[in-house]
């Protein structure tokens, strides 16, 4: 089946449309919050504290994993989009009135993070519910393409919207697009995979058994955690402050961030057709490219060159994510996908708020260029360690009891 025919398949087309709209909203929200707080006169430390609060509910990834395997995954996704919509409409109202306090924004950031972390494990398994095994890599790649396209639209437009209509309007757009995504997700018909009485602790333990049985999974988790910490601090804090330091505003930073989304679109297109012989080795190696824009900022490169680095980083991330999700769908029983995904990503998003909270202080002490070098080196060290460990070869499907 061609990509176009797959995208038109009514069983999955609402998912692609929902991810397009919601991802565009992410682009608007990403620019709106930081630049909105900056316009209101908040310090880098205050901005980093609020942004860090989005990551504090990371432990809820585990709850999202249980919910994503216990209930219909598209219902879990829709509930998360509802919470995101309400939250970002409230953020927009706060930025519009100009009376938003740091504690109030922190509460709303916590709510935004809660929606995201409940959403994340389920979305990584929903294509397995909707498509047969031979179409899942293509489906995962198309999800990546629609997300990248949406993010590209959002980021490229966000700078213009923020500059002309204000951060509050951009935040409101994020809320509205999440609401549209909710409506589309409810049109899906994913089955319920796990029946019987809910047993959250036992369900989590079963997911852990699958995760712990594969050393390559948790070694990749170490690398993924490092990359998420680095990219979160770079995109949310270091990058915008570097641009501001060099006399550039939200419009230029929106284009830089959009370059990564454009790279992700190209990477997803590549992953749609490329089936490497050693997919996990390729995925691990490619993630080293995420350090490129950080090192460019550290060298004092102009923003156009940094944008090229972000383009390459986007390609690497998109191919990595498609190969990783598809490999898990090959190896794991379908009813455990959300829980195992939750265990693989919870360390990254648990540690990211700590990195974000510290990054503002690091920028204040040494400047954004030095901070970028620090996080970039961490990515390269983690990638080297995983490659040298030679644990990146998946084993055959194991069979601990999924329940």
TITORTOR-47904 format. One record per residue (C-alpha): residue in three letters; x negated, y, z negated. Coordinates in steps of 0.05 Angstrom, whole numbers, plus 5000, padded with zeros to 4 digits. Layout:
[lumnu "ALA" [X Y Z]]
...
//
This chain:
[lumnu "UNK" [5000 5000 5000]]
[lumnu "UNK" [4973 5068 5019]]
[lumnu "UNK" [4965 5124 4969]]
[lumnu "UNK" [5022 5163 5002]]
[lumnu "UNK" [5070 5104 4999]]
[lumnu "UNK" [5051 5090 4927]]
[lumnu "UNK" [5063 5163 4908]]
[lumnu "UNK" [5132 5159 4941]]
[lumnu "UNK" [5150 5094 4903]]
[lumnu "UNK" [5210 5113 4861]]
[lumnu "UNK" [5186 5067 4805]]
[lumnu "UNK" [5126 5112 4792]]
[lumnu "UNK" [5137 5178 4829]]
[lumnu "UNK" [5169 5212 4768]]
[lumnu "UNK" [5106 5196 4729]]
[lumnu "UNK" [5062 5229 4781]]
[lumnu "UNK" [5107 5291 4784]]
[lumnu "UNK" [5109 5296 4708]]
[lumnu "UNK" [5033 5292 4702]]
[lumnu "UNK" [5026 5345 4756]]
[lumnu "UNK" [5070 5395 4719]]
[lumnu "UNK" [5046 5380 4649]]
[lumnu "UNK" [4973 5383 4670]]
[lumnu "UNK" [4985 5451 4702]]
[lumnu "UNK" [5013 5472 4634]]
[lumnu "UNK" [4949 5448 4600]]
[lumnu "UNK" [4910 5495 4645]]
[lumnu "UNK" [4954 5554 4624]]
[lumnu "UNK" [4950 5536 4551]]
[lumnu "UNK" [4875 5526 4551]]
[lumnu "UNK" [4863 5597 4576]]
[lumnu "UNK" [4920 5630 4539]]
[lumnu "UNK" [4902 5611 4468]]
[lumnu "UNK" [4828 5630 4468]]
[lumnu "UNK" [4837 5694 4508]]
[lumnu "UNK" [4900 5713 4470]]
[lumnu "UNK" [4864 5708 4403]]
[lumnu "UNK" [4805 5745 4432]]
[lumnu "UNK" [4850 5802 4455]]
[lumnu "UNK" [4880 5806 4385]]
[lumnu "UNK" [4810 5817 4357]]
[lumnu "UNK" [4796 5750 4324]]
[lumnu "UNK" [4723 5729 4313]]
[lumnu "UNK" [4691 5668 4345]]
[lumnu "UNK" [4696 5631 4278]]
[lumnu "UNK" [4771 5645 4273]]
[lumnu "UNK" [4782 5623 4345]]
[lumnu "UNK" [4742 5559 4335]]
[lumnu "UNK" [4781 5544 4271]]
[lumnu "UNK" [4848 5549 4307]]
[lumnu "UNK" [4823 5508 4366]]
[lumnu "UNK" [4795 5457 4319]]
[lumnu "UNK" [4863 5448 4286]]
[lumnu "UNK" [4889 5420 4352]]
[lumnu "UNK" [4843 5362 4340]]
[lumnu "UNK" [4857 5350 4266]]
[lumnu "UNK" [4916 5302 4278]]
[lumnu "UNK" [4869 5255 4316]]
[lumnu "UNK" [4884 5198 4269]]
[lumnu "UNK" [4954 5198 4299]]
[lumnu "UNK" [4923 5167 4361]]
[lumnu "UNK" [4929 5102 4323]]
[lumnu "UNK" [5003 5115 4310]]
[lumnu "UNK" [5011 5132 4384]]
[lumnu "UNK" [4979 5065 4401]]
[lumnu "UNK" [5028 5027 4358]]
[lumnu "UNK" [5087 5066 4385]]
[lumnu "UNK" [5063 5057 4456]]
[lumnu "UNK" [5061 4982 4449]]
[lumnu "UNK" [5122 4975 4405]]
[lumnu "UNK" [5171 5019 4444]]
[lumnu "UNK" [5182 5038 4516]]
[lumnu "UNK" [5121 5078 4535]]
[lumnu "UNK" [5157 5129 4576]]
[lumnu "UNK" [5201 5145 4516]]
[lumnu "UNK" [5139 5157 4474]]
[lumnu "UNK" [5111 5203 4528]]
[lumnu "UNK" [5177 5242 4533]]
[lumnu "UNK" [5180 5252 4457]]
[lumnu "UNK" [5109 5280 4458]]
[lumnu "UNK" [5126 5327 4514]]
[lumnu "UNK" [5186 5353 4475]]
[lumnu "UNK" [5142 5370 4416]]
[lumnu "UNK" [5090 5403 4461]]
[lumnu "UNK" [5144 5446 4494]]
[lumnu "UNK" [5172 5472 4429]]
[lumnu "UNK" [5102 5486 4402]]
[lumnu "UNK" [5076 5525 4461]]
[lumnu "UNK" [5138 5567 4466]]
[lumnu "UNK" [5126 5586 4394]]
[lumnu "UNK" [5053 5602 4408]]
[lumnu "UNK" [5075 5647 4465]]
[lumnu "UNK" [5122 5683 4418]]
[lumnu "UNK" [5066 5693 4367]]
[lumnu "UNK" [5019 5722 4419]]
[lumnu "UNK" [5074 5766 4447]]
[lumnu "UNK" [5090 5799 4380]]
[lumnu "UNK" [5017 5809 4362]]
[lumnu "UNK" [5032 5790 4290]]
[lumnu "UNK" [5003 5719 4293]]
[lumnu "UNK" [4962 5701 4232]]
[lumnu "UNK" [4906 5651 4232]]
[lumnu "UNK" [4944 5603 4185]]
[lumnu "UNK" [5006 5607 4229]]
[lumnu "UNK" [4967 5593 4292]]
[lumnu "UNK" [4932 5536 4257]]
[lumnu "UNK" [5000 5504 4241]]
[lumnu "UNK" [5022 5510 4314]]
[lumnu "UNK" [4955 5483 4337]]
[lumnu "UNK" [4966 5423 4291]]
[lumnu "UNK" [5033 5411 4324]]
[lumnu "UNK" [5003 5416 4393]]
[lumnu "UNK" [4950 5366 4374]]
[lumnu "UNK" [5002 5318 4345]]
[lumnu "UNK" [5039 5318 4412]]
[lumnu "UNK" [4975 5305 4450]]
[lumnu "UNK" [4950 5249 4407]]
[lumnu "UNK" [5017 5212 4407]]
[lumnu "UNK" [5018 5219 4483]]
[lumnu "UNK" [4947 5196 4499]]
[lumnu "UNK" [4948 5121 4485]]
[lumnu "UNK" [5015 5109 4518]]
[lumnu "UNK" [4997 5145 4583]]
[lumnu "UNK" [4936 5100 4591]]
[lumnu "UNK" [4980 5039 4592]]
[lumnu "UNK" [5043 5061 4627]]
[lumnu "UNK" [5018 5046 4698]]
[lumnu "UNK" [5010 4973 4677]]
[lumnu "UNK" [5084 4973 4660]]
[lumnu "UNK" [5105 5002 4727]]
[lumnu "UNK" [5058 4969 4777]]
[lumnu "UNK" [5032 4899 4793]]
[lumnu "UNK" [4959 4883 4779]]
[lumnu "UNK" [4934 4893 4850]]
[lumnu "UNK" [4961 4965 4852]]
[lumnu "UNK" [4939 4989 4783]]
[lumnu "UNK" [4872 5018 4802]]
[lumnu "UNK" [4906 5058 4857]]
[lumnu "UNK" [4960 5078 4808]]
[lumnu "UNK" [4910 5100 4756]]
[lumnu "UNK" [4871 5139 4808]]
[lumnu "UNK" [4935 5174 4831]]
[lumnu "UNK" [4952 5192 4760]]
[lumnu "UNK" [4882 5222 4757]]
[lumnu "UNK" [4893 5259 4822]]
[lumnu "UNK" [4960 5289 4800]]
[lumnu "UNK" [4931 5309 4733]]
[lumnu "UNK" [4870 5341 4766]]
[lumnu "UNK" [4914 5377 4817]]
[lumnu "UNK" [4959 5404 4762]]
[lumnu "UNK" [4900 5425 4719]]
[lumnu "UNK" [4868 5458 4779]]
[lumnu "UNK" [4931 5497 4794]]
[lumnu "UNK" [4939 5517 4721]]
[lumnu "UNK" [4867 5538 4709]]
[lumnu "UNK" [4861 5575 4775]]
[lumnu "UNK" [4926 5612 4762]]
[lumnu "UNK" [4917 5622 4687]]
[lumnu "UNK" [4864 5675 4692]]
[lumnu "UNK" [4908 5716 4739]]
[lumnu "UNK" [4970 5705 4696]]
[lumnu "UNK" [4933 5723 4632]]
[lumnu "UNK" [4902 5784 4665]]
[lumnu "UNK" [4967 5810 4696]]
[lumnu "UNK" [5023 5785 4651]]
[lumnu "UNK" [4986 5769 4587]]
[lumnu "UNK" [4967 5707 4546]]
[lumnu "UNK" [5037 5702 4516]]
[lumnu "UNK" [5068 5691 4584]]
[lumnu "UNK" [5016 5637 4601]]
[lumnu "UNK" [5031 5601 4535]]
[lumnu "UNK" [5105 5603 4551]]
[lumnu "UNK" [5092 5573 4619]]
[lumnu "UNK" [5057 5515 4584]]
[lumnu "UNK" [5119 5503 4542]]
[lumnu "UNK" [5166 5507 4602]]
[lumnu "UNK" [5124 5459 4644]]
[lumnu "UNK" [5123 5408 4587]]
[lumnu "UNK" [5199 5411 4585]]
[lumnu "UNK" [5202 5396 4659]]
[lumnu "UNK" [5154 5338 4649]]
[lumnu "UNK" [5200 5311 4595]]
[lumnu "UNK" [5259 5309 4643]]
[lumnu "UNK" [5219 5271 4695]]
[lumnu "UNK" [5191 5220 4647]]
[lumnu "UNK" [5261 5201 4625]]
[lumnu "UNK" [5274 5177 4696]]
[lumnu "UNK" [5223 5121 4689]]
[lumnu "UNK" [5242 5050 4670]]
[lumnu "UNK" [5184 5019 4632]]
[lumnu "UNK" [5199 4955 4594]]
[lumnu "UNK" [5192 4946 4520]]
[lumnu "UNK" [5132 4900 4511]]
[lumnu "UNK" [5134 4881 4437]]
[lumnu "UNK" [5199 4858 4406]]
[lumnu "UNK" [5217 4842 4334]]
[lumnu "UNK" [5211 4880 4269]]
[lumnu "UNK" [5159 4936 4270]]
[lumnu "UNK" [5096 4918 4231]]
[lumnu "UNK" [5050 4979 4238]]
[lumnu "UNK" [4991 4953 4198]]
[lumnu "UNK" [4993 4885 4230]]
[lumnu "UNK" [5000 4916 4299]]
[lumnu "UNK" [4940 4961 4287]]
[lumnu "UNK" [4900 4901 4262]]
[lumnu "UNK" [4916 4862 4324]]
[lumnu "UNK" [4893 4920 4368]]
[lumnu "UNK" [4829 4925 4328]]
[lumnu "UNK" [4816 4850 4337]]
[lumnu "UNK" [4816 4859 4413]]
[lumnu "UNK" [4774 4922 4410]]
[lumnu "UNK" [4722 4893 4362]]
[lumnu "UNK" [4716 4829 4403]]
[lumnu "UNK" [4683 4867 4461]]
[lumnu "UNK" [4617 4900 4443]]
[lumnu "UNK" [4616 4938 4509]]
[lumnu "UNK" [4681 4973 4489]]
[lumnu "UNK" [4654 5001 4424]]
[lumnu "UNK" [4587 5020 4454]]
[lumnu "UNK" [4624 5059 4507]]
[lumnu "UNK" [4665 5090 4452]]
[lumnu "UNK" [4601 5119 4421]]
[lumnu "UNK" [4584 5151 4488]]
[lumnu "UNK" [4655 5175 4499]]
[lumnu "UNK" [4658 5206 4430]]
[lumnu "UNK" [4594 5245 4443]]
[lumnu "UNK" [4619 5270 4510]]
[lumnu "UNK" [4687 5292 4482]]
[lumnu "UNK" [4654 5330 4425]]
[lumnu "UNK" [4607 5364 4474]]
[lumnu "UNK" [4658 5381 4527]]
[lumnu "UNK" [4710 5405 4477]]
[lumnu "UNK" [4662 5455 4446]]
[lumnu "UNK" [4636 5476 4514]]
[lumnu "UNK" [4704 5487 4547]]
[lumnu "UNK" [4741 5515 4487]]
[lumnu "UNK" [4687 5558 4454]]
[lumnu "UNK" [4618 5561 4485]]
[lumnu "UNK" [4638 5572 4557]]
[lumnu "UNK" [4688 5629 4546]]
[lumnu "UNK" [4641 5665 4498]]
[lumnu "UNK" [4583 5657 4547]]
[lumnu "UNK" [4625 5689 4601]]
[lumnu "UNK" [4646 5745 4555]]
[lumnu "UNK" [4574 5757 4534]]
[lumnu "UNK" [4556 5767 4608]]
[lumnu "UNK" [4613 5815 4622]]
[lumnu "UNK" [4662 5767 4653]]
[lumnu "UNK" [4734 5755 4633]]
[lumnu "UNK" [4790 5704 4634]]
[lumnu "UNK" [4796 5706 4710]]
[lumnu "UNK" [4724 5683 4722]]
[lumnu "UNK" [4727 5631 4667]]
[lumnu "UNK" [4792 5605 4695]]
[lumnu "UNK" [4756 5593 4761]]
[lumnu "UNK" [4697 5559 4727]]
[lumnu "UNK" [4744 5512 4689]]
[lumnu "UNK" [4785 5501 4753]]
[lumnu "UNK" [4722 5477 4788]]
[lumnu "UNK" [4720 5418 4741]]
[lumnu "UNK" [4793 5403 4758]]
[lumnu "UNK" [4775 5407 4832]]
[lumnu "UNK" [4719 5358 4820]]
[lumnu "UNK" [4767 5312 4783]]
[lumnu "UNK" [4813 5314 4843]]
[lumnu "UNK" [4755 5292 4888]]
[lumnu "UNK" [4733 5240 4838]]
[lumnu "UNK" [4802 5210 4833]]
[lumnu "UNK" [4805 5206 4909]]
[lumnu "UNK" [4738 5170 4908]]
[lumnu "UNK" [4761 5122 4854]]
[lumnu "UNK" [4823 5106 4895]]
[lumnu "UNK" [4779 5071 4947]]
[lumnu "UNK" [4713 5054 4912]]
[lumnu "UNK" [4709 4988 4875]]
[lumnu "UNK" [4637 4981 4850]]
[lumnu "UNK" [4609 4913 4834]]
[lumnu "UNK" [4591 4935 4764]]
[lumnu "UNK" [4645 4986 4747]]
[lumnu "UNK" [4627 4997 4674]]
[lumnu "UNK" [4553 5009 4689]]
[lumnu "UNK" [4573 5059 4742]]
[lumnu "UNK" [4622 5093 4693]]
[lumnu "UNK" [4570 5098 4638]]
[lumnu "UNK" [4518 5126 4685]]
[lumnu "UNK" [4564 5178 4715]]
[lumnu "UNK" [4582 5209 4648]]
[lumnu "UNK" [4511 5237 4643]]
[lumnu "UNK" [4534 5289 4695]]
[lumnu "UNK" [4580 5320 4643]]
[lumnu "UNK" [4517 5352 4612]]
[lumnu "UNK" [4501 5389 4676]]
[lumnu "UNK" [4543 5453 4665]]
[lumnu "UNK" [4519 5456 4593]]
[lumnu "UNK" [4446 5455 4614]]
[lumnu "UNK" [4461 5507 4667]]
[lumnu "UNK" [4491 5554 4615]]
[lumnu "UNK" [4430 5541 4572]]
[lumnu "UNK" [4386 5564 4630]]
[lumnu "UNK" [4426 5628 4637]]
[lumnu "UNK" [4454 5610 4705]]
[lumnu "UNK" [4506 5655 4738]]
[lumnu "UNK" [4578 5634 4730]]
[lumnu "UNK" [4583 5611 4803]]
[lumnu "UNK" [4527 5560 4792]]
[lumnu "UNK" [4559 5538 4727]]
[lumnu "UNK" [4623 5526 4767]]
[lumnu "UNK" [4585 5479 4813]]
[lumnu "UNK" [4561 5441 4752]]
[lumnu "UNK" [4632 5436 4728]]
[lumnu "UNK" [4653 5409 4796]]
[lumnu "UNK" [4603 5352 4789]]
[lumnu "UNK" [4625 5339 4718]]
[lumnu "UNK" [4697 5333 4741]]
[lumnu "UNK" [4679 5282 4794]]
[lumnu "UNK" [4642 5240 4742]]
[lumnu "UNK" [4698 5243 4690]]
[lumnu "UNK" [4752 5223 4740]]
[lumnu "UNK" [4715 5162 4766]]
[lumnu "UNK" [4696 5142 4696]]
[lumnu "UNK" [4768 5146 4670]]
[lumnu "UNK" [4797 5106 4729]]
[lumnu "UNK" [4745 5051 4724]]
[lumnu "UNK" [4751 5047 4648]]
[lumnu "UNK" [4827 5044 4646]]
[lumnu "UNK" [4830 4993 4703]]
[lumnu "UNK" [4778 4949 4670]]
[lumnu "UNK" [4818 4948 4605]]
[lumnu "UNK" [4881 4931 4644]]
[lumnu "UNK" [4845 4872 4675]]
[lumnu "UNK" [4816 4844 4610]]
[lumnu "UNK" [4870 4858 4558]]
[lumnu "UNK" [4940 4831 4551]]
[lumnu "UNK" [4988 4886 4574]]
[lumnu "UNK" [5024 4888 4507]]
[lumnu "UNK" [4960 4910 4471]]
[lumnu "UNK" [4937 4965 4518]]
[lumnu "UNK" [4961 5026 4479]]
[lumnu "UNK" [4932 5001 4413]]
[lumnu "UNK" [4863 4983 4442]]
[lumnu "UNK" [4861 5049 4479]]
[lumnu "UNK" [4877 5083 4413]]
[lumnu "UNK" [4820 5049 4377]]
[lumnu "UNK" [4772 5068 4433]]
[lumnu "UNK" [4788 5142 4433]]
[lumnu "UNK" [4806 5158 4361]]
[lumnu "UNK" [4733 5169 4339]]
[lumnu "UNK" [4723 5220 4395]]
[lumnu "UNK" [4783 5261 4377]]
[lumnu "UNK" [4772 5254 4303]]
[lumnu "UNK" [4702 5283 4309]]
[lumnu "UNK" [4719 5337 4360]]
[lumnu "UNK" [4752 5384 4308]]
[lumnu "UNK" [4689 5381 4266]]
[lumnu "UNK" [4647 5399 4327]]
[lumnu "UNK" [4694 5455 4345]]
[lumnu "UNK" [4694 5484 4275]]
[lumnu "UNK" [4618 5484 4274]]
[lumnu "UNK" [4609 5510 4344]]
[lumnu "UNK" [4635 5580 4329]]
[lumnu "UNK" [4583 5588 4275]]
[lumnu "UNK" [4529 5559 4319]]
[lumnu "UNK" [4546 5610 4374]]
[lumnu "UNK" [4544 5666 4323]]
[lumnu "UNK" [4475 5645 4299]]
[lumnu "UNK" [4439 5627 4364]]
[lumnu "UNK" [4484 5649 4421]]
[lumnu "UNK" [4526 5608 4470]]
[lumnu "UNK" [4466 5589 4514]]
[lumnu "UNK" [4429 5554 4457]]
[lumnu "UNK" [4493 5520 4434]]
[lumnu "UNK" [4504 5494 4504]]
[lumnu "UNK" [4435 5463 4507]]
[lumnu "UNK" [4447 5427 4440]]
[lumnu "UNK" [4512 5394 4462]]
[lumnu "UNK" [4483 5377 4531]]
[lumnu "UNK" [4423 5341 4501]]
[lumnu "UNK" [4470 5301 4457]]
[lumnu "UNK" [4507 5276 4518]]
[lumnu "UNK" [4443 5254 4553]]
[lumnu "UNK" [4417 5218 4490]]
[lumnu "UNK" [4483 5180 4481]]
[lumnu "UNK" [4484 5158 4554]]
[lumnu "UNK" [4412 5135 4551]]
[lumnu "UNK" [4425 5095 4488]]
[lumnu "UNK" [4485 5058 4518]]
[lumnu "UNK" [4447 5042 4582]]
[lumnu "UNK" [4387 5016 4544]]
[lumnu "UNK" [4432 4972 4500]]
[lumnu "UNK" [4453 4934 4563]]
[lumnu "UNK" [4521 4920 4531]]
[lumnu "UNK" [4562 4949 4588]]
[lumnu "UNK" [4580 4883 4621]]
[lumnu "UNK" [4653 4865 4606]]
[lumnu "UNK" [4667 4793 4586]]
[lumnu "UNK" [4726 4750 4607]]
[lumnu "UNK" [4795 4761 4576]]
[lumnu "UNK" [4796 4741 4504]]
[lumnu "UNK" [4857 4717 4467]]
[lumnu "UNK" [4864 4738 4395]]
[lumnu "UNK" [4936 4739 4374]]
[lumnu "UNK" [4966 4804 4401]]
[lumnu "UNK" [5020 4809 4348]]
//
